[in-house]
Amino acid sequence: MPQVLAFIRLQLLACKPYLRSILLVFAFAVIFGVTSREPYSLPALFTIYMILFITYPFAIGEKNNLDILFATLSLNRKQVVSGLYILIAGVELTAALLALLLAQIIALIYQTSFLWSAALFTVACCFLVFSLIVSLQLPFFFKLGYTKAKLIAYLPLMLLALPAILLPSLKGKVEGLLSDASIWIEANSILSTLAPLAAGLILLLISGVISYRIYQKRDF
């Protein structure tokens, strides 16, 4: 475990020069949430930006040959994969908590209704979507590296555009489903939050096992 924590610290230090760019992107998300007066939009925006963030460790690692450095530091490949998955999950959960806090502040400023059950459900679903897409992306990065995998790895992002394309034709059905879902969420607030979170963590775990087996076979 100490080696995994050391790896996470090293990755954070490697991303430090890009911190200003990352914070700028989040600032745009906050500005959008404030101007739109829609607090529930923040978790979705933060999730999209976090999906873009996961490419940073691979891009930086490839640019600076960090895989060779990890080997010299006695970090085995299991620790590298575990550390990266823990880092990504931790950053996403931190972003989700920050989104919840900012959403509450926006709701207080504009005196709009803010249901914690709905907010937590939104965050949990965003985490599930994040986990699904990231779980598909990361094995490609471990297999091919950043440069070769980036085009393939971004294909899962198309999943985010699909609901927006289908929504107009399914508007009536979607509204009915959302109405039924809101009733169920209010009646089962704990389950509706924990189930997507658990599913997201399971997806990351499965993806991590696949990535480890792939990364273990790579030559540097």
C-alpha positions, 0 to 999 in steps of 0.5 A, a space after each residue: 500500500 505505501 508504494 501505491 500511495 507513493 505512485 499516486 503522489 508521483 502522479 499528482 506531482 506530474 500533473 501539477 504543471 497542468 493544474 491551472 488548465 484543469 482549474 480553468 475548465 472547472 471554473 467554466 463549469 461553475 460559471 455555467 452552473 451559476 448563469 443557468 441557475 440549474 444546480 443539478 447540471 454541475 455533477 454532469 459537467 464535472 463528470 464530463 471534465 473528469 473523463 477528459 482528465 484521465 488522459 493526463 497521466 497517460 499523456 504525461 507518462 508517455 511524454 516523460 517515459 514514466 513507465 521506465 521511471 516506475 520500474 526503477 523505483 521498484 513499483 511493480 505493474 500491479 501497483 501502477 495499475 491499482 494506483 492509477 485506478 484509485 487516483 481516478 476514482 478518488 478524483 471523481 468522487 472528490 469532484 462529485 462532492 465539490 459539485 454537490 457543495 456548489 449546487 447547494 450554494 447555487 440553490 441557496 443564492 437563487 432560492 430554488 428547490 434543492 432535494 438532497 435525494 435527487 442531488 445524490 441520485 444525480 451524482 451517483 448516476 454520473 459516477 456510474 456513467 463516468 465508471 462505464 466510459 473510463 472502464 472502456 477507455 483505460 485498458 486501451 491506454 494501458 495496451 497501446 499508450 496515449 498516442 495510439 489509443 487516444 482516438 479509440 479511447 474517445 469513442 466511448 464518449 459517443 455514448 454521452 451524445 446518444 441520449 441527446 440524439 434520441 431524446 426528442 423522439 422519445 420525449 413523451 416516454 422519457 417524461 413518463 419514466 422520469 416521473 415514475 423514477 422520481 417517485 421511486 427515488 424519493 421512496 428509496 433514496 438510500 438504495 437509489 444512491 448506493 446502487 449506481 455507486 456500487 455498480 460503478 465501483 464494480 465496473 472499475 474493478 473489472 476494468 482494473 483486472 483487465 488493464 493489469 493483465 494487459 499492462 503486465 504483457 507490455 514491453 518498454 
